[in-house]
């Protein structure tokens, strides 16, 4: 391996790269552990580099990245160190970044989109990794909170939903604060948040839609008339007279949306304990608690720590406020869900990125993708070793790309283009909702794009889309094609029999 | 296997006109392309530059602001495409833009090709035996 086990030549007479970095670290008052935390370079590698031993770096390419990261962390100018490294350590066999990022063949059919693997790549790599990292961290955060299970679920032992830790807000007094969760990064903030109209509202009890209070009056809870609210049954105590664990109202948003907050208008001025629960199925166990308020009344705002994606939103009273008759009951006359709708019919995976409030980011990404700037940059992108080996095999044995770097960059570019396409279209659909396709429309489009015979059976595709979506709200057009093909095949076999 | 979706003159004009009755259908194709791409099945959307000329699509014009933001690649009329297009035009008598589209279809290599067009018959002629999936608008 290039660079393995070689030991130092000084950057200045008597001062090596490693010694320079070690001295700078000590001057900055940082420990090796702190530098590691800051740079995400392991302590072993940092200690090795400080002794001018680059054996653990995994190659000169990575060694340069580590040197740069460490230098920046400790306040040292990385440029002379990298120059020194290149002049004294660089292996003749190793590709330069420019060579590595250069496509071996001209990118086909592109003029405007000509690929030059330039500085934008590093920025984009970092942006994508940062976003993926955020999603991973956010997911992990939710999982950890679910595992902690500190708040008893009102749904009983059978319902231990993966509740994300809530942040709670409310206009009433004594709105309690729940454990904070990871705040969304700045990149996630420019979401176009708006009031989302629910498809329906229903009374909801511990056993679901079957035993909600005053089901006929549920629509009053979103009618906005304080003189005529939805009112639960009355109970002898705030704890439902020990008859049940809670009561509530279920909002069906029609399809999966991103919920930023819910505003409630209650007739009572205080005394209600309320959970905001959200999920993908209208069952208590599938509706994890995402925010809560205690002793609430009047106008209450329930806000998850991070926006949550859900089709169903449940307002769940776990303690009732007193009424004027000496009993206890809940009364709600308005509920408003704030959030944004996701692109229709796409799965809830990380690529469903928030649409920027303006086009700045999209314009900038397009500009970078179009760039013909020949400048290159090294990155310190780290990928699993097994994946790196798989990519190397794909390049050497299957010839899928001229180099693993080109393969990585190509995948990154493709992902960015797909993401930009969806983001621009989403913005268009938000402006002109009548243009937004249904899952059935997209399944037909997918069949047409492929020249699939099912394109001639749009009704079958629409029916299949409805069936698939009922079971899997986040299905893709290709899922529908498979489903329709299976239906068609079964029908053909029945016909033959 | 990757796929390339090519737009003809009519498809470009429909895309730029949200009041056109076929606008939604072209959007559906692009949405499907985007979804497939981010799911790991790359679909590239492209337009021959001569088709852009015929359709009046100027990438610097604010009149095309929405379309300009979509990642739709140009297929330039370089020497190879010019030679191929000249042959197609001589054999079929089609316009320069259609001949260029034909050369793009034929140059797609191992990629599968879809053309969004108002004239499916023409496209199959231009493909000259190469398989092409046609979305008629």
HADDOCK unambig.tbl for C-alpha pairs under 7 A between the chains (distance, minus, plus):
assign (segid A and resid 109 and name CA) (segid B and resid 74 and name CA) 6.65 0.50 0.50
assign (segid A and resid 109 and name CA) (segid B and resid 75 and name CA) 4.48 0.50 0.50
assign (segid A and resid 109 and name CA) (segid B and resid 76 and name CA) 6.29 0.50 0.50
assign (segid A and resid 110 and name CA) (segid B and resid 73 and name CA) 6.25 0.50 0.50
assign (segid A and resid 110 and name CA) (segid B and resid 74 and name CA) 5.53 0.50 0.50
assign (segid A and resid 110 and name CA) (segid B and resid 75 and name CA) 5.56 0.50 0.50
assign (segid A and resid 110 and name CA) (segid B and resid 76 and name CA) 6.57 0.50 0.50
assign (segid A and resid 111 and name CA) (segid B and resid 74 and name CA) 6.02 0.50 0.50
assign (segid A and resid 111 and name CA) (segid B and resid 75 and name CA) 6.85 0.50 0.50
assign (segid A and resid 111 and name CA) (segid B and resid 76 and name CA) 6.00 0.50 0.50
assign (segid A and resid 112 and name CA) (segid B and resid 73 and name CA) 6.71 0.50 0.50
assign (segid A and resid 112 and name CA) (segid B and resid 74 and name CA) 5.97 0.50 0.50
assign (segid A and resid 113 and name CA) (segid B and resid 73 and name CA) 5.95 0.50 0.50
assign (segid A and resid 351 and name CA) (segid B and resid 38 and name CA) 6.72 0.50 0.50
assign (segid A and resid 363 and name CA) (segid B and resid 69 and name CA) 6.97 0.50 0.50
assign (segid A and resid 414 and name CA) (segid B and resid 37 and name CA) 6.72 0.50 0.50
assign (segid A and resid 414 and name CA) (segid B and resid 42 and name CA) 6.58 0.50 0.50
assign (segid A and resid 415 and name CA) (segid B and resid 37 and name CA) 6.44 0.50 0.50
assign (segid A and resid 415 and name CA) (segid B and resid 38 and name CA) 5.20 0.50 0.50
assign (segid A and resid 417 and name CA) (segid B and resid 71 and name CA) 5.96 0.50 0.50
assign (segid A and resid 418 and name CA) (segid B and resid 34 and name CA) 4.40 0.50 0.50
assign (segid A and resid 418 and name CA) (segid B and resid 35 and name CA) 6.86 0.50 0.50
assign (segid A and resid 418 and name CA) (segid B and resid 37 and name CA) 5.21 0.50 0.50
assign (segid A and resid 418 and name CA) (segid B and resid 38 and name CA) 5.29 0.50 0.50
assign (segid A and resid 419 and name CA) (segid B and resid 34 and name CA) 6.75 0.50 0.50
assign (segid A and resid 419 and name CA) (segid B and resid 38 and name CA) 6.51 0.50 0.50
assign (segid A and resid 420 and name CA) (segid B and resid 71 and name CA) 6.93 0.50 0.50
assign (segid A and resid 421 and name CA) (segid B and resid 34 and name CA) 5.58 0.50 0.50
assign (segid A and resid 421 and name CA) (segid B and resid 70 and name CA) 5.54 0.50 0.50
assign (segid A and resid 421 and name CA) (segid B and resid 71 and name CA) 6.05 0.50 0.50
assign (segid A and resid 422 and name CA) (segid B and resid 31 and name CA) 6.35 0.50 0.50
assign (segid A and resid 422 and name CA) (segid B and resid 34 and name CA) 5.63 0.50 0.50
assign (segid A and resid 424 and name CA) (segid B and resid 69 and name CA) 6.75 0.50 0.50
assign (segid A and resid 424 and name CA) (segid B and resid 70 and name CA) 6.48 0.50 0.50
assign (segid A and resid 435 and name CA) (segid B and resid 24 and name CA) 5.78 0.50 0.50
assign (segid A and resid 437 and name CA) (segid B and resid 28 and name CA) 6.44 0.50 0.50
assign (segid A and resid 441 and name CA) (segid B and resid 28 and name CA) 6.88 0.50 0.50
assign (segid A and resid 442 and name CA) (segid B and resid 28 and name CA) 5.74 0.50 0.50
assign (segid A and resid 442 and name CA) (segid B and resid 32 and name CA) 6.18 0.50 0.50
assign (segid A and resid 445 and name CA) (segid B and resid 28 and name CA) 5.90 0.50 0.50
assign (segid A and resid 445 and name CA) (segid B and resid 29 and name CA) 5.46 0.50 0.50
assign (segid A and resid 445 and name CA) (segid B and resid 32 and name CA) 6.82 0.50 0.50
assign (segid A and resid 446 and name CA) (segid B and resid 32 and name CA) 6.16 0.50 0.50
assign (segid A and resid 448 and name CA) (segid B and resid 135 and name CA) 5.82 0.50 0.50
assign (segid A and resid 449 and name CA) (segid B and resid 114 and name CA) 5.91 0.50 0.50
assign (segid A and resid 449 and name CA) (segid B and resid 133 and name CA) 6.48 0.50 0.50
assign (segid A and resid 449 and name CA) (segid B and resid 135 and name CA) 6.46 0.50 0.50
assign (segid A and resid 450 and name CA) (segid B and resid 133 and name CA) 6.27 0.50 0.50
assign (segid A and resid 451 and name CA) (segid B and resid 133 and name CA) 5.01 0.50 0.50
assign (segid A and resid 451 and name CA) (segid B and resid 134 and name CA) 6.90 0.50 0.50
